[in-house]
Amino acid sequence: MLRHQLTLAFRSFMKFKKIFAINLFGLAIGLTTVVLIMMWVNDELSISRNHEKIDRIYAVMTNHDNTGGIVTIGSTPGDMAEAMKAELSQVELAAGTSPFINGVAFENGDTKMTGAGLYVDQTYFDIFSVDFIEGNPSQIMTGINSLAISETMATKLFGSPKDAIGKSVKWQVFDFQNDVEVTGVYKDFGSMEVDKPDYFLSFSYFKQMRGDGVHWGNFNASTYLLLRPDTDVAAFNEQIAGFIKAKDEGSNVSAFVQPYGDTYLYGTYEDGKVAGGRIVVVKFFSAIAIFILIIACINFMNLTTARSMSRLKEIGVKKSMGASRVGLFGQFMVESLLLTFMALVLAILATFILQPFFNQVTSKTLSMSFQPELILLLLGIWLLTSFLAGIYPAVYLSRFKPVEVMKSNIKGSFGELLARKGLVVFQFAISLLLIIGISVIGKQMTFIQNQNLGYNQSQLLQINASGVNPNQLDSFLAELKKSPGVENASSLIPIYVLNAALNSFRKW
């Protein structure tokens, strides 16, 4: 039966070649756009969610009730993790982290490498999935001078990850420096992580250097919790709301937890509550993909119903020979499924061709690898498109009565005419909406790119000079000015970086 219907579908395509070609390429173009957008959407929804225990990992957020309103940040006191683990039965594990100063130079002999890193404790690796290729994961941060580095960093500094273990590395920022020992090497973080630290230092080392700077009124760390499976998160948030105030009398700060997997998409807060974030952009592009799919399906429906008069005799003969409405309905749906499948194949080929350009536009590294998630996504797009595009033509064409067909007494009803015209109007309305939206976004981007920033960006170069001793900075600038092509040179040390360096390393 299926083979017979497929044969009839191919014969119909060959008989109406122009309509078939328009439908095929129209759907293919629409599906190409939809597949590219949905790949981007799927990537956005997957960021920060690739950890084994992600369903139980929470980030502690703090609401600061200031005179200008409530400000929500992801920073907590340095002792927050340890205190929550000791005092709250719902907390299975708690980890404290703090960012190291960006651009710190790590040295092994004459080889240097800069990067961004975090102070973490050993519990961090029990909560988050970090793939170590060298070293014992359960003892990575047991020493106060421990250092775990990425595979790329290990290869650059030591030649290979294996050769890095047990080696001493010197780091330097301004005129502060120290030696640490490499205790582990992990695989580079992929595109699914927002933060991709090049190295991890001991959180105990951070607390020791900060000394009196670690107190309940100083929010210089982040806290992550692994809650027990049966935890009522809403009740837990009520319980910890006054946790900081109980430690610091007169504090205006309250705490709550947010699923770690939501921190990337839901990063906007109003009055101390989640109010959106990047998820708005994801929903916007998802809506665009749906609109484009609807437009492509409406094209298919209009073209199919428009040529219905040319298929009346075929329908009449089949019904007079005993074909049921259900059988004709199935035949037209098979045609829709087959044509949509062919369009999807073309869309996949076009996606492969356009993928490098799309990655450049979106600053991502999306790939058309046929993993289960992508296969399910493509299968869903195929079935949904086939249903949307084929359901109305199948119902419309299979309803004709054989007697009316043979007498050529078919007259379209007012409802059918209204439906077709309504589809066209709806299609043009969506198209105009998308055109207007793109025009507004384009003007905004033009404004951003051409806005006067107060200085000339042309031929302006910024160099990270954190490895230069401040006492030698003037000499460094003087040498730069002597270089061919350098018209002038100056230096800038952000005050927050200087304060952080002085406070963090005052004991050294």
N, C-alpha and C positions, 0 to 999 in steps of 0.2 A: 504493500500500500504506500509506504513512504517513498519507495523507489519510483512508483508511478507518479506521485505528486511532484517529486523532484524533476522528473522528466518533463511534466507539464509546465513546471516553473521555468525551466531552461527554454522550452519552446516559446513560452510567452515573452521571455526576455529577448529572444532572437527576432520575434515577430514585431515587437515595438522597441527597436534598437535605440532610437533617439530618446524616448522617455526613460528607458532603462539606463542609458548613459548619464542623463541629467540626474536621475535619482541616485545612481551609484556614486558619482563624483560629488554631488551635493551632500550626501550623507557622509562620505569619506572626509570632506573638508571639515564638516561640523564635528565629526568624531575625533579627528586629529586634534582639534582645539580642546575638546572635552578631555581626551586622554592626557594631554600635556598639563592642563590645569589640575586634573585629579591626581596626577603624579605629584605635583607641587603640594596640593592640599594634603595628600597622604603623608608626604615627607614632613610637613609642618605638624601634623597631628602625632607624629611618631617621635618628635624631638623630646629628649629628656625622659623617655619612657622605655628605654631598652635595658633597664636594670632588672635583675631577677626578682627582687622583692618590691618592685615599684608600687604595688597596691597598698603597701604598708609604710612607705617612706613619706615623711612629712617634713616640711620646712617650717621652722618657728619664725613667725612674723611679729613685729612690734608696732603698736599704734602709739604715736606720741601726740598727746592732747595739748597742742600749743595754742597761743592766743589767736593765731590766724586760721585755726582749724586742725583737724586730725591729719597727721602725716604718717603714712605706713611705709616701713622699710623692712628689709630682710636682715638687719643687723641686731645682734643680741649681746649681752655682757659675756665676757670670756669664760665665766664660771657657770653659764646657763646649762650647758649639756651635762656636766657632772652633777649639778644640783637636781635637775629633772630626773636623771636616772636613779638617784638615791631616794628621792621623795615621792615619785609618782609610780604607782603599781602598773599603770597602763603602758609605761615605757619599757620596751624590751631592750633597746640599745639607744644610745645617744652619742653623737659625735660633734665636736666643735671644730670649726675651720676659720681661717682668716687669710686674706690674700697677701702674698708677699709683694714687694714693690716691683712693678713691671720694668723690664729692661735690665734686670740684674745680669751682670756678666759672670758666667761660670768658666773657670780656667783649669785646664790640664796641660801644664807646660806652656807651650806657645799657642795652643789651641783655645779659642774662646767661643762661647755661644751665649746669646741672650735669650730670654724667654719669660713667660708668665707662670707663676706657681702659687701653691697654697700651702699653708700650715695645716696639717691634719693630725689626728691621733689614730692609734691603731684600729679603733672601733669603726672608723670611716670605711675601711676596706671590708668590714663585716656587714655594713649596710649597703654600700654601693658596689656594683660589679665592675671591678678593675681587673683586667686580664694581665696578670704578671707572667712574663716569659723567663725571668731569672730572679732568684731569691725566694725566700720562704714567705708567702703572703701573710702568715700568722705572726711574723716577727719583723715586719718591715720597719715599723716605727717604734720599736722598743727602746732604741737608744736616743738620747737627747740630740745627738749630732747626726742622726740618720737622714739619708737622702734617697728618694726613689725618683728615677728619671725615665722619660719616655724612650722608646726604641730609637727614634730619630736622634735624640740628644745623645744617647749612649753611643750610637754609631759615629756621630760627628766627633765626640770627645775622645773615644777610646778605640774606635775601629769596629767594634761589635758589641752587642749586649752582654755576651759572656765575659768579655775582657773587662767590663765595667765594674763587676761585683767586687766589693772590698777595696776599691780604689778611693783615694782621697781627692776631693775636688775643692778648689778655692773659689769663693764667690766674693764679689766686690761691688759696692754701691757707694758712690762718692769716696770718702776716705775710710769707710767702714768695710771690714773684711773678716772672713772666718773660713776654717777648713771643716768640711763635712765628709762623711763616708757613704759611698753608694751601697745601699743594702738591697735594692730591688730595681728591676727594669720591667716596664709594662708596655703593652702595645699602645700605639698612638690612638687617641680618642678619634672616633669617626665623626661624620657630619651630624649624627643624631644627638650630639651633646652641645649645649650652649657654651659651657666653659670647657676648654681643652688645655688643662695645665700641662706645662712641659716638665714639671717636677713637683714633688711633695717634700716638705720639710716637717720636722716634728712640731706638733702643737705645744708640747711641753717646753720646747726651746723658745717658742713665741711667748709663752706665759712667763718664763724665767726672765727673758729680756725686758718684757714690759713691766715686770716688778709690780710696783704700786699702781701702775696704769691699768691693771686688771681688777676692776671693781664693778659693782652693780649700777653705777651711774655712767659707765663708759661702754658704748656699744661698738666694740671693735672686732667682733667675731660673728659668725653665723652658726646656727644650731640646727642639726638634722636629727630626726627621731625615727626609730623603727617601732611602731606601735604594735601591741599584741593583736592577734586576729579578731578578737571579740570586742574591740574597743569601740565605744559609742563616741564618735568624733565630736558631735555637737555638745554632748555632756562634758567631754574632755576640755573643749574650748572654754566652757563656762568655768571649769575648775581652775584653769591656768590663767584666766584673765587677770587676776591680782597677784600672780606669782612674783613678779618683779617688785611690785609695791610692798609686798611682805618682806622683801630683802632690803629695800632701800626706802626708808621713810621719807615721805614727801615726793616720791616719784610720780610723774604724770604718764607713765608708760604702762600699757596693758599688752598682753601677749595672746596670740592665737596660732593655730597651725593650719597650713594649707598643703594639700597633696603636692608632693614634689613634681609630679608629672604635669601639674597645672601651672606651675610658676612661669613657664615660657609663654603660654597662650593667654593666661589670665594674670597680667602684671599691672593692671590699672586699678586703683583703689579710690573710693569716695566714702568719706565719713567712716573710715576704718573697715570697710567691707569691699570685697571684690566687685569691680564694676566693669569688667571687660578687659581689653588689651588687644593683643595681636589676633585673638580669635575673631574680632570684628573683620579684619582683613581676610581671614580664611573663609568666613561666612560670605563675604562679599564676592570673592572669586568663585566660591561654590555656586552662588546664585547665578553668576555669569555663565558658568558651565551648564547649568540647568536651562537657562534661557536659550543658549546656543543650541542645545539638544532639542528643545521644543521647536525652535525655528526650523531646524533640519527635518524634524518629524512632520511639521505642518506642510513643508514643501512636498514631502513624499505623499501625504494624504491628499493634497490638492491635485497633484499631477495624476495620482491613481484614480481618483473619482472623476477627474476631468475627461479621462479616456474611457469612462464606463460605457458610453454609447457604442464604442467600437468592440466591446466584449459582450454586448447583449445577446447576440446570436449564439455565442459559445455557451453562455449561461442558460439560454432557453433550450438549446439542444440537450445539454447535460441534465437539466431538470426534467425534460420530457422523456429522457431515457432512464429516469428513476433516481437521479442524484438528489440527495437530501440537502437541505440548507446547511446542516452541520458539516456534511462532506465538503460543500463549496467553501464554507467558512474555513475549514481546515486547509483547503488548497491555497486560499489567499494568504492565510497566516504562514504557511510554509514558504510562499513566495517572499513574504516580508522577512522571515527569518533568514532565508538564503541570501537575499540581497543585502540585508544588514550585516551578515557575516562577511560577505565579500567586501563591503565598505569598511568594516572593522579591520580586515587584513590590510587593505590599502592604508588605513589610518595608522596602523602599527608600523608599516614601512616608512610612511611619512614622518612618524615620530622619531624613528631611528635617524633619519636624515636631518631633522630640525633640532635634535637633542643638543648638540654642541652650542648652537646659537641660543637656544632656550636657557641652557645653563649659564651662559654668559649674561643674559638679561636678568636672570633671577639670582645670580651669584650662588648657585648651588651646584652639586655634583650628582644630579639625578641620572639614573641609568635604567635602561629598559631590560632589567634582568627578570626573567620569568620565575619569580618566587611565588609561593602560594597566595600571598596577599594581593600581588598584582594580577595573578590569574583570576582570582575571585572578583577583583575590581573590573577587569575586562569582560568577564562572563556576565556580571551584573549589568554593565553598560550595554552589552549585546542584547540581552533578554529584555531590558527596559526599553531600549530603542525599538526593537522589533515589535513589542506590544504597543507602544505609543504610536508608532508609524503605521502599523497594520490593522489595529483593531477597528477603526472607523471604516476604512475601505472594505474590510472583510464583511462587516455587518451590512454595509450599504449595498455591496454587489451581490451578496447571497440572498437578499430579501426579495429580488424581482420574481414575479410570477411568470411561469412559462407561457400562459395564454396571452398575457399583455406583451411579452417579448415577441412572440410570433406575429402578433398583429401590429407590432411597432407602435403600440399605444402607451408608451412610457412617457409620463410627464413628471417632471420634478416638482415636488411639493414646495410650498413656501418655506417650510421648516428646513428642508434640505438646502435650498438656496441661501437661506439665512445662515445656516451652519457654515457653508463654504465661504460666504462673504465674511462671516464673523471670524473664521480662522485667518483669513487674509488680513483683516483689520488688526487682529491680535498680533499677528506676525510682524506687521509694520510698526505697531506700537512698541513691541519689545525691541525691534531694531533701532527705532528712534531713541528709545531710552538708553540703549547701549552706546549709541553714537554721541548723545549728549553727555553721558557719563565720561566717556573717553575724552571728549573735547575739554570738559572741565578739569579732569586730571592732567591732561596735557598742558593746559594753561598754568596750572599750579606748579608743575614740574619746570616749565619755562621760567616762571617767576622765581623759583628757588635757585635755578642755575644762573640766572642773570642778576639776582639781587646784589646790590653793592654791599660788600662785607666790611668796608672801611679800609681795605688794604689791597694791594695788587698781588694776586696769587701767581702771576706769571713768573716762572723761573725762580720760585721760592722753594727752598729745600730745607726740610727739618731732619736733623741727625740726632739719634739717641746717644748721648755722651755720658751715660751714668757710670761708665768705667773710668772716666777721667777724674783724677784727683782735683778737688776744687782749688787747691793751691797752684795747680798747673793749668787752670782753665784759661787764664789770660794768654799764656804762651801757646796753648792749643789754638785759640782764636787767631792769634797773630800769624801762626803758620798757615791756618786756613786762608787768611786774607792774601797770603803770598801765592797761593795756588792759582794757576791760569784759569780764567773763567769765573773766579770768585770776585764779585764786586764789593761785597761787604759781609761781615759775619758778626753775630751777636749771640748771647746766651740767655736762657731763661730757666729758672728752677721754680716750678709751681710750689707755692707755700705749703700746700697740704703734703706734698712729697717730702719737702725739707723737714717739716714737723714730724712726719712719720719716721723718717730716718733718725732724727735726733732722739726722739722718744724711745724708739725700738732698740737702739744700739748705744744708749748712753752709758751702759755698764762696760762697754768695750773701749 
